[in-house]
Amino acid sequence: MRPVIGLDQDLTRANTLGLPCVAEEVVDVFSRDQLASLIRQVGDRRLTLLSGGSNLILPDYLPGMTLRPRLDYWWVERCGQDALVHVGAGVNWHRLVMALASKGWWGIENLALIPGHCGAAPVQNIGAYGVELADVLESVTLVHRDSGAVESLPAGACGFGYRESRFKGEWDGKVIITDLTLRVSRHGAPKLGYGDLASRVGEAPAPLAVAEAVCQVRREKLPDPEQLGNAGSFFKNPVVEAARAGALRESYPGMPAYELEDGRVKLAAGWLIDQCGLKGWRQGHFGVHDRQALVLVHHGGGNATELLAFADQVSARVAERFGVTLEREPRLA
């Protein structure tokens, strides 16, 4: 299938926040070769990559070319009791999770119901319920923006951290992910230490049971973007030094905190926002979700400028009370 080109395209329904946006030009590509060839022709023209639109804040008008990789394919390569799963960037992440879990493969079941496409997963090293993409990723294939050259890199070269990667840092805007390779196993062990997952599954659960339990928990806490615009978690859970966490615990004994391997402590951004009395707070067209304070929701009629101003107010309230800075998770287009 040849690339599909559209001018002055409305992207309001192409981002889960439902922000109004018109793109000067949108190009859909269906193979890695098409993408590499297109990149060589674009030159220095502004290029925006749009995948599932679940972690992106779009402006009212998006100049230049908006590129949508429609690389919708995946297959399993058996390696004994393990398997390598080769995945195109355009595959829906949740559908992949459920398909592999239903076939008895362990590895990504805790990442069920995370919105978006697979190509965006390495950018922020998606994670949930004690599992991160970095735990299962073997390699990524990418196209270099300056030359159109294709390269495959091991996961260890991607600089993964908590919601971080080189794709958000030094490689931002310089490469486009086309494929992932994931390692899954027939003999994995369920990871049920977060939340109440353990109470929702029986003894020795199958991967599908864990994935379905994760979906149940997420649906109870998080709004459906089809019904209420949102980008999932809007803020990262802040990481602070141990001394700072200790001081906060003295003032707030019930504060959730998770010690990291490097000695620092990860706090729960949703709890901090909730303690500021902001759960369910609404101003104009945006609000804090009434069941999960980590999620900002769009009630319709607003735009990116208003959203960012609202988010700044939330951050300011948390900083004023706790002396902790919240960092936005969705990226600006």
Buried (B, 14 or more C-beta within 10 A) or exposed (E): EEBEEEEEBEBBEBBBBBBBBBBBBBBBBBBBEBBBBBBEEBEEEEBBBBBBBBBBBBBEEBEBBBBBBBBBBBEBEEEEEBBBBBBBBBBBBBEBBBBBBEEEBBBBBBBBBBBBBBBBBBBBBBBBBBBBBBBBBBBBBBBBBEEBEBEEBEBEEBBBBBBBBBBBEEBEEEBBBBBBBBBBBBEBEBBBEBBEBBEBBEEEBBBBBBBBBBBBBBEEBBBEBEEBBBBBBBBBBBBBEBEBBEEBEEEBEEBEBBEEEEEBBBBBBBBBBBBBEBBEBEEEBBBBBEEBBBBBBBEEEBBBEBBEEBBEEBBEBBBEBBEBEBEBBBBEB
